[in-house]
Amino acid sequence: MLLAGVTFLPALGALALLLFVHGDDKQAQRNSRIMTLWTSTITFLVSLVLWTRFDSQVIGFQMVTELPWLEDLGISFRLGVDGISVLFVLLSTMLMPLCILASWQSITRSVKHYMIAFLVLETLMIGTFCALDLVVFYIFFEGVLIPMFLIIGIWGSGEERIYAAFKFFLFTLLGSILLLVAVIYIVVSVGTADIRTLFHTDIPRAAQMWLWLAMFASFAVKMPMWPVHTWLPDAHVQAPTAGSVILAGVLLKMGGYGFLRLSLPILPDASAFFAPMVLTLSVIAIIYASLVALVQQDMKKLIAYSSIAHMGLVTAGIFSFTVDGVQGAILLMVSHGFTSAALFLCVGVLYDRTHTRAIERFGGVVKAMPIFALCFMIFTMASIGLPGTSGFVGEFLALVGLFQVNIPVAIIATFGAVLGAAYMLVLYRNVMYGKPSELALTLRDLVNREIVIFLPLIVLIMWLGLYPAPFFDKIGNSAYNLVYLFENR
Amino acid sequence: MADGTLLHQMVTELLPVLAEVWLLLGSFALLVLVLAGRRFRVIWNTTIVLILGALYLQYSFWQEGLAAYEMLQVNYLTHFAKIVILLGTLISLLTSYDYLRTEKLDQPEYCVLIIIATLGMLLMVSANTLLAIYVALELQSLCLFILAGFHRQSVRSAEAGLKYFVLGALASGIMLYGMSLTYGASGTLTFTGIAALQSYPHLLLMGMALMCVGFAFKVSAVPFHMWTPDVYEGAPMPITGYFATAAKFAALILFAQVLLGPFSDVQDQWQPIVLAISVLSMAWGAVAAIGQRRIKRLLAYSSIGHVGYALVGLAVATTDGLTALLIYMAIYVVTTGGVFGCLMRLRKQGVLIEEIEDLAGLGVARPTIAFGLLIFVFSLAGIPPLAGFFGKLIIFGAALDAGYIWLAVFAALTSVVGAFYYLRLIKIMYFDEAPSPWDRPATQIAARMTIGVCAVIVTLFLLIPQRIYSLADRAVDSFLPF
């Protein structure tokens, strides 16, 4: 029940907004904002209860809810969490109030609909991470497209927002419709869509190959992996700040989560067979995206490419099939959820004040915004993976996992970390230091609302960096179990 | 005494088709009202009452068996189909009152024709002999020909009526020819007689193929779809909606019943035909819609595409396939009914909008109706968690279960192409700025309620998929008890 509560609380909030708030005047806008902030905060608090109730000693899924749904096809409404999903649920519910706060002033039209879109999006994200039924998973996974499409298209900031929204939608749909075929194939051939049962079902090797490729098409686009990453920079640049935060912070993780939850345990033979391909693509993504990031003029684009590079390391970690690699990938995703969200929020702070994201227009911002510069510094370091920040833990473990299976790949991936330091430091230097531009001197430092947004992120980044034990405690058993399932089939 | 038994016999023969009898008598009564010079309002309300009454009779007093001296059959499948047809008719009627008033189409004949056409559809899905098929089909078609050209002041409406009539007559002729060949080869007109045949001569197969052509025309499947865009465009909006929902549903059910019933033993002969038209419809429906500039033409191609998906259920020739077809089309009827209901309310300077570009700015100017359209359009595109997704899910499931992996993949890929033009509608409504202001015509509360109910059904279908699936499954079981 708790799980269903966390999942559908935001949707209830959206319904309340739809029914009780009318018009788009000042008062209605204020009401929508406050209602949404409350809804998302309460959801976060409830998910904290979920976090404390979660028993990390238990192997397998907990708090399972199972309701009859489409039994004739073997589909039931099944929700449940293990250590991996509970972490992502927390990530989603934690980021959402920050997103609402970040859009407090920058969104001025159709506020009610904007808030509804975000709340619906939250339900769909949480549902994706809790689903224990293939079809339910697919519905949540794919349903995300509708609100995100609207968020980019309606409240996006750029000239190209329509192009970006279409590209996002069609790329993702093309991938996930193949996932749908694979899902239905599994359901009709096995007779159930219960993911727990599928963990122990042997699917013939030949069928596994096709099913794996179909799933790969979907998750690779979502991650995104090279060469199907091209929608991401466009979508990020055009989306409003909060949209970018959710996109980078949570939506990208759905791809990695899909690999962990479906591809590896259900299709182990095919996963092993295609692992070299995935590792190759990951390495290309790390190097290529880092190099491209080096020459970006637009801050959002730079961070978008850095996301692609980070996600490359995530897929490499997952497909090392080692406990270290998998744990590293999960923590890297969580850490990236904090840092990329924070970095996009930083860009948003600058954009709200100047309405530009061009790096060359800035310089010497530190003079006018010292507090902001400090925050930005912490996030930059976390993105680079400096020891003591969250980025380090995941990156280190993923690389340890990689070194156990494929040393050349591991070496190239390590080199990618150096490149990562290069582009992030270049970004920081060009924006913060140097001769102050005229634009930079007029800026006002962070207001209280913005500090409230950044503070939890800083705390979490330091916490995960300095004392990651609670996180390991949650994911440890699940990661072992995953690798065990993979190896003993 | 002899008269008494005859009467008694007539009553027992007609009891299973009570709703049809009610509609027939109702249409007479309606004509009397027309002759008595009653106002349109009265005629209109009577029509609604007639349809509601038919729904009630169908829902409460249906019984399985043969009727009208074995001309008609009644089973749970026909029951299910009739309920959907009546609901589709009801949606298109309830949403159209203001439209008819504004366009000065509020003539009593409109209602009479709708009632008779609906009667034809109900008889169609119940047909148990080739003769009954033809008579019912013509009863329906003749009314629809007139309704397509009902807007007498409009050249395009007249063109639509004429075009539909000429091409429809050709298709009917081909179908009749097929029936006569079948009769010549088998010596029987009844479904049971044809199903019981020991051998299937070539003549009979040719007859069957020609009948397939006729049906493909009626359901507007490629390559017999040419009339669809023109007729959809020219016909009055509620009639277009009626074509796309109730009429299409009835024709598809009939198509499925004929192929899976009397011709089930020659499945290997008709399966390639249905596969081909299904694949072609999906592909052409998706591709040709992209270039369309007028809303009704776009919806015409969209309906062609959807027929392609529904025919997947027939092409795989399994019980699951037929179940999927029923669910898919039932969802389609509600969704499309809602779309047309919304479109009928969108006017600029008193004129109904025609171009897709005219939808620009709807999201800001009229948020409620735009939100309704948003739900319907995403459902047509098959995006979860809306109803259209479940239709796709079940159709794909039937195809994969029958081993047609390539068909499922093909259908999936065309649906991505289809998503493109549906997204374009959303884009224009929500992302573009409105060049000119919208009218805010007063609309009947009944029309708004109907659209609202359709939207709620489409959104909350996810709560009841099992119920609908059980109903459709029961329908198929009563039709194909194996």
Interface residues (C-beta under 8 A of the other chain):
Chain A: P68 W69 L70 E71 D72 L73 R109 S110 H113 V135 Y138 I139 F140 E142 G143 L145 I146 F149 L150 G153 I154 R161 I162 A165 F166 F169 L170 L173 L174 I177 L178 L180 V181 I184 Y185 V187 V188 S189
Chain B: G363 V364 P367 F378 I383 P384 P385 F389 K392 L393 I394 F396 G397 L400 D401 I405 A408 V409 A412 L413 S415 V416 A419 F420 L423 I426 K427 Y430 F431 L462 P465 Q466 Y469 S470 D473
